[in-house]
Amino acid sequence: MSKQTGEEKSYIAAPPPNAEVVKPPRARVEDAIDMDEAPRETMQRKRDYLEGFLQKRPENAGIGGPGSELQEAVVAALKEIYDPEIPVNIYDLGLIYGVEVDDESDVVVTMTLTTPHCPVAESMPGEVELRAASVPGVRDAEVNLVWDPPWGPEKMTDEARLELGML
């Protein structure tokens, strides 16, 4: 109880940093409404032009695991993001340390930046998450930004080094 007002505080404390975070189950329309009821005449749904696009999945997608088609599609999408200071995509630059796809089509991207004081430190992880989540077939995307091991020029691909004149 608060001494000043005599009321109980109603808040929930955040979990400790070492606690395992469990994602809640996804909400489904079927759970919220009774599917046996017919929709009212005034509430007919209009045609959704994005419906086919949003439901499209890569053909013959082997969900999950290294080398799956969904993982390759996410990597291809990440190769479209370029570092604003260096004319090389972030994947060939070596900023992406890992792309993991599980059996439920959830993607976890582990990445770093060239330095902690990088000008795009606030926006780049968000852009990576949006780009990975926009790949057809991906249910959810998460980005883990790490600083260990630190990025170095040795992490670049040969194509990136050639582009920058380092070969």
Buried (B, 14 or more C-beta within 10 A) or exposed (E): EEEEEEEEEEEEEEEEEEEEEEEEEEEEEEEEEEEEEEEEEEEEEEEEEEEEEEEEBBEEBEBBEEEBBBBBBBBEBBBEBEBEEBEBBBBBBBBBBEBBBEEEBBBBBBBBBBEEEBEBEEEBBEBBBEBBBEBBBBEBBBBEBEEEEEBEEEBBBEEBBEBBEEE
